[in-house]
Amino acid sequence: MPRPHGFTFGLRGDDCVVITHHGRPAATLRGGRAAAFLAEVESGDAQLVMARWTGSYKFGNERTAKNHPRNRRGNIARG
């Protein structure tokens, strides 16, 4: 799985953090959530933390779901 990239964050006001992904706003955090995010981003991989906080990351089950019979195109169940 490729590593997340393209995330940046900036502080807006005294208690607001805006996370962008490739220049587009992805999340806005305020108050306690903003403080928790800033503490976590300093202690870990910033790109991975921002991907997790915005929900923009792979869960690892995409291949399994893609191969499920219900999700395949062209296979019509007859019964």
Residue pairs with C-beta under 8 A, 6 or more apart in sequence:
1 58
1 60
3 47
3 48
4 47
4 48
4 50
4 51
4 56
4 57
5 47
6 21
6 22
7 19
7 20
7 21
7 26
7 46
7 47
7 50
7 51
7 54
7 56
8 19
8 20
8 50
9 17
9 18
9 19
9 20
9 37
9 41
9 50
10 17
10 18
10 20
11 17
11 18
12 18
15 30
15 31
15 34
15 35
16 28
16 29
16 30
16 34
17 28
17 29
17 30
17 34
17 37
17 38
18 25
18 27
18 28
18 29
19 25
19 26
19 27
19 28
19 29
19 37
19 50
19 53
19 54
20 26
21 50
21 54
21 56
26 50
26 54
26 56
27 53
27 54
29 37
29 53
37 49
37 53
40 49
40 53
41 49
41 50
48 57
51 57
65 71
69 75
69 77
